[in-house]
Amino acid sequence: MEQSQEETCVLALPAVLDLVAASTLLEEFLVRRGRALDVDAAGVQRLGGQCLQVLLAARAAWVVDDCELRLTNCSEDFLATLDLLGVAPKTLTYCKELSE
C-alpha cells in the first residue's frame, strides 16, 4: 500500500514555548513541512513572542505549500496568551476548504 502525502502528522507542543524553545520548534516544523499537520497545544503552559512568531511563520509556509495546518486541543493558558497578544487561534490554521 502506497503512503499518501496527505497523511496528517501530529506535533505536540511542549509546555514552555519561550526563546529557548523557538529554534527547536522551528526545526520540528521544518521536518514536517509539505504534509498536513495537526499542532496539539494541550500541554502548553507558557507561550512567548518568539514561539508565536514561529507558529505564524509555519502557517505562512503551510499556505504556500497548500497543506492543511490545524491547531488542536488548545490549553486554556495557550488560548489566554493568544488573546493577550491579540492573535485569534484561527490565524494559526490553514484549511483548504476554507481558503477556496
mmCIF file of the C-alpha atoms, coordinates in Angstrom:
data_MODEL
# 
_entry.id   MODEL 
# 
loop_
_atom_site.group_PDB 
_atom_site.id 
_atom_site.type_symbol 
_atom_site.label_atom_id 
_atom_site.label_alt_id 
_atom_site.label_comp_id 
_atom_site.label_asym_id 
_atom_site.label_entity_id 
_atom_site.label_seq_id 
_atom_site.pdbx_PDB_ins_code 
_atom_site.Cartn_x 
_atom_site.Cartn_y 
_atom_site.Cartn_z 
_atom_site.occupancy 
_atom_site.B_iso_or_equiv 
_atom_site.pdbx_formal_charge 
_atom_site.auth_seq_id 
_atom_site.auth_comp_id 
_atom_site.auth_asym_id 
_atom_site.auth_atom_id 
_atom_site.pdbx_PDB_model_num 
ATOM 1   C CA . MET A 1 1   ? 0.000   0.000  0.000  1.00 0.00 ? 1   MET A CA 1 
ATOM 2   C CA . GLU A 1 2   ? 1.428   3.356  -1.063 1.00 0.00 ? 2   GLU A CA 1 
ATOM 3   C CA . GLN A 1 3   ? 1.726   6.006  1.637  1.00 0.00 ? 3   GLN A CA 1 
ATOM 4   C CA . SER A 1 4   ? -0.253  9.170  0.869  1.00 0.00 ? 4   SER A CA 1 
ATOM 5   C CA . GLN A 1 5   ? 1.413   12.563 1.137  1.00 0.00 ? 5   GLN A CA 1 
ATOM 6   C CA . GLU A 1 6   ? -1.915  13.786 2.511  1.00 0.00 ? 6   GLU A CA 1 
ATOM 7   C CA . GLU A 1 7   ? -1.499  11.795 5.735  1.00 0.00 ? 7   GLU A CA 1 
ATOM 8   C CA . THR A 1 8   ? -1.650  14.091 8.717  1.00 0.00 ? 8   THR A CA 1 
ATOM 9   C CA . CYS A 1 9   ? 1.323   14.386 11.074 1.00 0.00 ? 9   CYS A CA 1 
ATOM 10  C CA . VAL A 1 10  ? 0.972   15.500 14.682 1.00 0.00 ? 10  VAL A CA 1 
ATOM 11  C CA . LEU A 1 11  ? 3.233   17.918 16.511 1.00 0.00 ? 11  LEU A CA 1 
ATOM 12  C CA . ALA A 1 12  ? 2.666   18.075 20.272 1.00 0.00 ? 12  ALA A CA 1 
ATOM 13  C CA . LEU A 1 13  ? 3.847   21.425 21.563 1.00 0.00 ? 13  LEU A CA 1 
ATOM 14  C CA . PRO A 1 14  ? 5.955   21.485 24.739 1.00 0.00 ? 14  PRO A CA 1 
ATOM 15  C CA . ALA A 1 15  ? 4.705   23.048 27.973 1.00 0.00 ? 15  ALA A CA 1 
ATOM 16  C CA . VAL A 1 16  ? 7.029   26.030 27.723 1.00 0.00 ? 16  VAL A CA 1 
ATOM 17  C CA . LEU A 1 17  ? 7.288   27.878 24.415 1.00 0.00 ? 17  LEU A CA 1 
ATOM 18  C CA . ASP A 1 18  ? 9.874   30.551 25.173 1.00 0.00 ? 18  ASP A CA 1 
ATOM 19  C CA . LEU A 1 19  ? 13.002  31.931 23.497 1.00 0.00 ? 19  LEU A CA 1 
ATOM 20  C CA . VAL A 1 20  ? 14.939  28.757 24.300 1.00 0.00 ? 20  VAL A CA 1 
ATOM 21  C CA . ALA A 1 21  ? 12.250  26.575 22.670 1.00 0.00 ? 21  ALA A CA 1 
ATOM 22  C CA . ALA A 1 22  ? 11.933  28.675 19.493 1.00 0.00 ? 22  ALA A CA 1 
ATOM 23  C CA . SER A 1 23  ? 14.776  27.115 17.482 1.00 0.00 ? 23  SER A CA 1 
ATOM 24  C CA . THR A 1 24  ? 13.705  23.575 18.369 1.00 0.00 ? 24  THR A CA 1 
ATOM 25  C CA . LEU A 1 25  ? 10.111  24.410 17.464 1.00 0.00 ? 25  LEU A CA 1 
ATOM 26  C CA . LEU A 1 26  ? 11.260  25.760 14.100 1.00 0.00 ? 26  LEU A CA 1 
ATOM 27  C CA . GLU A 1 27  ? 13.176  22.527 13.428 1.00 0.00 ? 27  GLU A CA 1 
ATOM 28  C CA . GLU A 1 28  ? 10.078  20.484 14.326 1.00 0.00 ? 28  GLU A CA 1 
ATOM 29  C CA . PHE A 1 29  ? 8.057   22.356 11.730 1.00 0.00 ? 29  PHE A CA 1 
ATOM 30  C CA . LEU A 1 30  ? 10.772  22.103 9.091  1.00 0.00 ? 30  LEU A CA 1 
ATOM 31  C CA . VAL A 1 31  ? 10.931  18.298 9.280  1.00 0.00 ? 31  VAL A CA 1 
ATOM 32  C CA . ARG A 1 32  ? 7.150   18.128 8.848  1.00 0.00 ? 32  ARG A CA 1 
ATOM 33  C CA . ARG A 1 33  ? 6.873   20.691 6.050  1.00 0.00 ? 33  ARG A CA 1 
ATOM 34  C CA . GLY A 1 34  ? 4.973   19.636 2.965  1.00 0.00 ? 34  GLY A CA 1 
ATOM 35  C CA . ARG A 1 35  ? 2.477   17.449 4.858  1.00 0.00 ? 35  ARG A CA 1 
ATOM 36  C CA . ALA A 1 36  ? -0.811  18.124 6.614  1.00 0.00 ? 36  ALA A CA 1 
ATOM 37  C CA . LEU A 1 37  ? -0.118  18.837 10.262 1.00 0.00 ? 37  LEU A CA 1 
ATOM 38  C CA . ASP A 1 38  ? -2.119  18.897 13.486 1.00 0.00 ? 38  ASP A CA 1 
ATOM 39  C CA . VAL A 1 39  ? -0.465  21.066 16.131 1.00 0.00 ? 39  VAL A CA 1 
ATOM 40  C CA . ASP A 1 40  ? -1.527  19.817 19.564 1.00 0.00 ? 40  ASP A CA 1 
ATOM 41  C CA . ALA A 1 41  ? -1.407  22.631 22.126 1.00 0.00 ? 41  ALA A CA 1 
ATOM 42  C CA . ALA A 1 42  ? -2.936  20.684 25.032 1.00 0.00 ? 42  ALA A CA 1 
ATOM 43  C CA . GLY A 1 43  ? 0.146   20.843 27.236 1.00 0.00 ? 43  GLY A CA 1 
ATOM 44  C CA . VAL A 1 44  ? 1.148   24.456 26.643 1.00 0.00 ? 44  VAL A CA 1 
ATOM 45  C CA . GLN A 1 45  ? 1.525   26.429 29.867 1.00 0.00 ? 45  GLN A CA 1 
ATOM 46  C CA . ARG A 1 46  ? 3.540   29.391 28.565 1.00 0.00 ? 46  ARG A CA 1 
ATOM 47  C CA . LEU A 1 47  ? 3.757   30.969 25.119 1.00 0.00 ? 47  LEU A CA 1 
ATOM 48  C CA . GLY A 1 48  ? 6.322   33.629 24.326 1.00 0.00 ? 48  GLY A CA 1 
ATOM 49  C CA . GLY A 1 49  ? 6.534   36.011 21.418 1.00 0.00 ? 49  GLY A CA 1 
ATOM 50  C CA . GLN A 1 50  ? 9.377   34.185 19.671 1.00 0.00 ? 50  GLN A CA 1 
ATOM 51  C CA . CYS A 1 51  ? 7.457   30.908 19.503 1.00 0.00 ? 51  CYS A CA 1 
ATOM 52  C CA . LEU A 1 52  ? 4.341   32.758 18.383 1.00 0.00 ? 52  LEU A CA 1 
ATOM 53  C CA . GLN A 1 53  ? 6.436   34.117 15.510 1.00 0.00 ? 53  GLN A CA 1 
ATOM 54  C CA . VAL A 1 54  ? 7.470   30.548 14.633 1.00 0.00 ? 54  VAL A CA 1 
ATOM 55  C CA . LEU A 1 55  ? 3.814   29.445 14.694 1.00 0.00 ? 55  LEU A CA 1 
ATOM 56  C CA . LEU A 1 56  ? 2.806   32.344 12.427 1.00 0.00 ? 56  LEU A CA 1 
ATOM 57  C CA . ALA A 1 57  ? 5.690   31.608 10.041 1.00 0.00 ? 57  ALA A CA 1 
ATOM 58  C CA . ALA A 1 58  ? 4.701   27.938 9.947  1.00 0.00 ? 58  ALA A CA 1 
ATOM 59  C CA . ARG A 1 59  ? 1.157   28.918 8.998  1.00 0.00 ? 59  ARG A CA 1 
ATOM 60  C CA . ALA A 1 60  ? 2.542   31.048 6.134  1.00 0.00 ? 60  ALA A CA 1 
ATOM 61  C CA . ALA A 1 61  ? 4.705   28.143 4.927  1.00 0.00 ? 61  ALA A CA 1 
ATOM 62  C CA . TRP A 1 62  ? 1.764   25.714 5.011  1.00 0.00 ? 62  TRP A CA 1 
ATOM 63  C CA . VAL A 1 63  ? -0.298  28.170 2.944  1.00 0.00 ? 63  VAL A CA 1 
ATOM 64  C CA . VAL A 1 64  ? 2.480   28.357 0.334  1.00 0.00 ? 64  VAL A CA 1 
ATOM 65  C CA . ASP A 1 65  ? 2.686   24.547 0.294  1.00 0.00 ? 65  ASP A CA 1 
ATOM 66  C CA . ASP A 1 66  ? -1.142  24.304 0.201  1.00 0.00 ? 66  ASP A CA 1 
ATOM 67  C CA . CYS A 1 67  ? -1.090  21.799 3.058  1.00 0.00 ? 67  CYS A CA 1 
ATOM 68  C CA . GLU A 1 68  ? -3.536  21.834 5.924  1.00 0.00 ? 68  GLU A CA 1 
ATOM 69  C CA . LEU A 1 69  ? -2.382  23.091 9.315  1.00 0.00 ? 69  LEU A CA 1 
ATOM 70  C CA . ARG A 1 70  ? -4.722  22.666 12.274 1.00 0.00 ? 70  ARG A CA 1 
ATOM 71  C CA . LEU A 1 71  ? -4.416  23.783 15.865 1.00 0.00 ? 71  LEU A CA 1 
ATOM 72  C CA . THR A 1 72  ? -5.936  21.192 18.201 1.00 0.00 ? 72  THR A CA 1 
ATOM 73  C CA . ASN A 1 73  ? -6.570  20.689 21.917 1.00 0.00 ? 73  ASN A CA 1 
ATOM 74  C CA . CYS A 1 74  ? -5.583  24.226 22.918 1.00 0.00 ? 74  CYS A CA 1 
ATOM 75  C CA . SER A 1 75  ? -4.926  24.609 26.631 1.00 0.00 ? 75  SER A CA 1 
ATOM 76  C CA . GLU A 1 76  ? -6.551  27.490 28.480 1.00 0.00 ? 76  GLU A CA 1 
ATOM 77  C CA . ASP A 1 77  ? -3.107  29.016 29.085 1.00 0.00 ? 77  ASP A CA 1 
ATOM 78  C CA . PHE A 1 78  ? -2.313  28.869 25.367 1.00 0.00 ? 78  PHE A CA 1 
ATOM 79  C CA . LEU A 1 79  ? -5.631  30.478 24.425 1.00 0.00 ? 79  LEU A CA 1 
ATOM 80  C CA . ALA A 1 80  ? -5.303  33.149 27.128 1.00 0.00 ? 80  ALA A CA 1 
ATOM 81  C CA . THR A 1 81  ? -1.846  34.139 25.886 1.00 0.00 ? 81  THR A CA 1 
ATOM 82  C CA . LEU A 1 82  ? -3.014  34.266 22.277 1.00 0.00 ? 82  LEU A CA 1 
ATOM 83  C CA . ASP A 1 83  ? -5.843  36.531 23.389 1.00 0.00 ? 83  ASP A CA 1 
ATOM 84  C CA . LEU A 1 84  ? -3.425  38.735 25.348 1.00 0.00 ? 84  LEU A CA 1 
ATOM 85  C CA . LEU A 1 85  ? -1.211  39.036 22.258 1.00 0.00 ? 85  LEU A CA 1 
ATOM 86  C CA . GLY A 1 86  ? -4.212  39.796 20.028 1.00 0.00 ? 86  GLY A CA 1 
ATOM 87  C CA . VAL A 1 87  ? -3.983  36.643 17.924 1.00 0.00 ? 87  VAL A CA 1 
ATOM 88  C CA . ALA A 1 88  ? -7.053  34.561 17.144 1.00 0.00 ? 88  ALA A CA 1 
ATOM 89  C CA . PRO A 1 89  ? -6.443  30.782 17.127 1.00 0.00 ? 89  PRO A CA 1 
ATOM 90  C CA . LYS A 1 90  ? -7.792  30.582 13.561 1.00 0.00 ? 90  LYS A CA 1 
ATOM 91  C CA . THR A 1 91  ? -4.860  32.808 12.497 1.00 0.00 ? 91  THR A CA 1 
ATOM 92  C CA . LEU A 1 92  ? -2.584  29.831 13.137 1.00 0.00 ? 92  LEU A CA 1 
ATOM 93  C CA . THR A 1 93  ? -4.559  27.401 10.966 1.00 0.00 ? 93  THR A CA 1 
ATOM 94  C CA . TYR A 1 94  ? -4.962  26.746 7.264  1.00 0.00 ? 94  TYR A CA 1 
ATOM 95  C CA . CYS A 1 95  ? -7.691  24.547 5.837  1.00 0.00 ? 95  CYS A CA 1 
ATOM 96  C CA . LYS A 1 96  ? -8.005  24.115 2.089  1.00 0.00 ? 96  LYS A CA 1 
ATOM 97  C CA . GLU A 1 97  ? -11.802 24.102 2.038  1.00 0.00 ? 97  GLU A CA 1 
ATOM 98  C CA . LEU A 1 98  ? -11.921 27.430 3.905  1.00 0.00 ? 98  LEU A CA 1 
ATOM 99  C CA . SER A 1 99  ? -9.447  29.114 1.573  1.00 0.00 ? 99  SER A CA 1 
ATOM 100 C CA . GLU A 1 100 ? -11.237 28.292 -1.680 1.00 0.00 ? 100 GLU A CA 1 
# 
